[in-house]
Amino acid sequence: MQKLADPGFLLEGSSTYIGSQLEGFSDGTPAGWVLKTFALPIPEVSGVGVALTEIAIGLLMLAGRFTRSAAAAGLGLNLLLFLTATWRTRPYFMGSDIVFVFAWLPLVLAGPAGQPALDHRPARAIRLRRRGRLPVPVRVYGGPALTRRAVVAQALGFTGALTALLAGLGVLVRGAPRPVASAAAGTGEPIAASADLAPGESLRFTSPDGIAGLLVRDGDGTLAALGAVCTHAGCDVVWRAGELLCPCHDSTFDLRSGAPLSGPAAVPLPVLPVRESGGRILLG
């Protein structure tokens, strides 16, 4: 839902565009060839398809219907993401996908055994009946158990409907996309007073053309300004304990060049021109 709610997810040129993410994920990773072969030629379709698949897997797992198959699909998806999106995370156990791979494994091996799940109950036919003005699904009690084909059709029907509903909710809450920062952003625009930024501190700013930036005064007093949006998945970058990092997936960046040093990010942060004059810090 977060992917579908991101206004820049399908917008080429935005900081969170799925095409840019896929390029970074596929560059120099063990399963990068899978993305290059199947996803990069159709990035928008791939992004929406994965988002809908994730929602459907979550719904099936919550309901406990086709538990083992849904868990196997989740394991396969997270294994692919581990071998691409979070492959560069260091140390490796800080990456979320390797954790999810092993979290899925017991459900693949044991299924819903010992857990509350619809898989333990024989599936019965469901009919829509009107209660007042609202049609609601009602289970037909006393009838024969459904055939395997009918069970699959019923589960896929309800899962598909709920997936479409949740995807629609995600689309409805979209805001404005964040543009990719440009090195030419700003032409001598003041963004802070010199006294506002002590050595070792940082502050966020927005350039006149709407670009989110992070201004840092290093311990030796030198200034640096970079785009504040991580090039991996669009999270906000922070300056913490003398390190420029993305707290979402543990990517770190070089303060001077913006180059990624560790973590899954593969694309450098844009460096913005900044200077100090007359007690003010100027962008451009």
C-alpha positions, 0 to 999 in steps of 0.5 A: 500500500505504501508503494501505491500511495507514493505519488512518485512510484510510477513517475519517471524523474521522481526520487522514488521512481520504481525504474530507478530503484530497479536499476540500482537493485540490479546493478552488481547483485546476484539476482540482478539478471532477473530484474534486468530480464523481466522487470526493467523492460516494464518497470511500472507494470512490475512495480504495481504487480509486486505491490498487489502480490504483496497485499494478496499474500498478506491477506491470505496469511491473515485469513489462514487460507492456502497458508503454505502456498502463500508463505512459499510465495512470500519466501520467494519474493523476499529471497529475490529482494535479499539477492537484489534490493538489500544485498549490499546491506552491511552487516547482512543481518541489518537487511530486512529481507533475509529476516523475512526469508527465515520467518516464512520458512516454518510456515512453508514447512509446517503450514498452518499446523497449530495455528488459527486458520481457515485451512482447518475448516471445511469451506462452505458456499457463501452467498450475498444476502441483503440486510437492509440496503447493504448486501453482505456475504453469508455462509450457507450452513448445512450444505456440502463442503465445496470442491477444491476448485470452488474453494480456490475460486472463492479464496481468489475472488475474495482476495482479489476484491480486498486487494483491489480495495486496499490498492484503491485506498493506497492510490487515494491517499497520494500526495505530491511527488518529490523531484530528484535534486539537481546540482544546479538547484538554487542561485545564491538563495539564502537557506540559513544563517551561519549562526544556526549551524554549529560544527557537527550539526545539520538542518533540512531545507527546501530549495526554491524549486522544491527540492528537499536538501540536507545541510551539514557543517562537518566537525572541521567547520566545512559545509556540505549540502546534498539531496535529502532523499535516499536513492534506494527507496526514497526515505529521508537521509539524516546526519547522525554521529558524524555519518550520513545515513538512511535509517530505513535500510542502513545505507550510508553515503560520503558527505563530500561526493554523495557516493554510497558507502554501504547498504543497498543504495547504489546511486549517489546522493546529488551534491548541491553547491553551497557557500557562506557569505556575510553571515549567511549560508547560500545555495548556489 
